[in-house]
Amino acid sequence: MDTPVYGYQWWLGRSLVNRQQVDWAVGYGLGGQRLFVLPQLDMVVLVMAGLYRSDMQAWVPLQVLNRYVLAAMRP
């Protein structure tokens, strides 16, 4: 898992699913709100959070994506 980079008005990143790289683009909102777009999986993931005063607002949505959503994907 890499730190996202900015491009095309979106942050670009990648995750590993079953040892395969999955690229994604994410729109950031305040407090941990994120809209992940995963074109190769034909998937959009919306994470709603209210972590406005927390240092974890960048970490939690990525963990939701990787530990729960992508981990539930079948090979």
Stockholm file with secondary structure:
# STOCKHOLM 1.0

chainA/1-75         MDTPVYGYQWWLGRSLVNRQQVDWAVGYGLGGQRLFVLPQLDMVVLVMAGLYRSDMQAWVPLQVLNRYVLAAMRP
#=GR chainA/1-75 SS CCCCEEETTEEEEEEEETTEEEEEEEEECTTSCEEEEEGGGTEEEEECCCCTTCGGGTHHHHHIIIIIIGGGCCC
#=GC SS_cons        CCCCEEETTEEEEEEEETTEEEEEEEEECTTSCEEEEEGGGTEEEEECCCCTTCGGGTHHHHHIIIIIIGGGCCC
//
